[in-house]
Amino acid sequence: MSLSLVGLLLTATVLPYLLPRDRLSPTSGAALWLAVLALRATLVLLAALVAVLYLPATGLFDLLTHWCFHAVIPFLATHLGFSGHPLGDAAALLPGMALGVSLISALLGIWRATRKMRGLIQRDSLGRGPKESVIVGGHEVVVAAAGIREPRIIVSAGALARLDEEELIAGLEHEHGHIKGRHPYLIVAANIAFALGRPLLGSRDALARLRYYLERDADEYAVGRTRNPVALASAICKAAADAPAPTAALATLAGTDVARRLRLLLDRPAARPSALADGAARALAASLVALVLVAGATMPTLARAGVDSIATSGAHSCH
């Protein structure tokens, strides 16, 4: 049953790539790729669980690790105390330790990014800007939503100087779209899932695709408010030249996949989602979430079975 579940999970990570990328609505695409990241994290957690609880009970693991130097080179065993047992224990625990380090690193990165944005607003604020934004210094064109729990929209002096009124309004609405859509929280969840799923090939691409759909969601929010996709496209072009890299606590106007987003802003018929593809994406996202829940519910059972397997295999020692 465990192998069947793992096979099903692996298959499910491939299916989203079969859907047409630009024919999904931004909300469906974001939900789908957030579910993919959660599924990848679950797969890696399952693999780590197997490595810790099942691998030590296998005959191959026993053959490779349970050797003693006193049976091979007595001098080294007597004077240096070398043995294969610690190496075997380390090999079994290494996946879990690596996941822990990756998760802690991601959480620290989120904390540092949040603290940096809070300091930026407090230190570099030049006053209140349009639409409840905060003006900061700098010649670059920067319009961004900064922060996670209480995000604020920041506008650089360079943006005020180089964007015309329509472009500025469109850019501000784009950032309001990030805040209204709770995108900072989604990015935090995605970064945590990515930290766990990082060992799987394609996890970084899944995170990039999620960011793309969140940017598209903010684009569509701005267009719905201003009815001016050309102004938004022009503002994105001006911001893309020197935009800071987006982080968990900073969603910039330029964002990611600028060329693809500009094409959809300037060709509005191409931006309309396909009802068939969008419905398939929603159904697949729901299925992936169900798989994650099933896999999560299975983990305690797998853990108990692994502990029982280790107990029944007995203690291994050198003779």
Order of alpha helices (4+ residues) and beta strands (2+ residues): alpha-alpha-alpha-alpha-alpha-beta-beta-beta-beta-alpha-alpha-alpha-alpha-alpha-beta-alpha-alpha-alpha
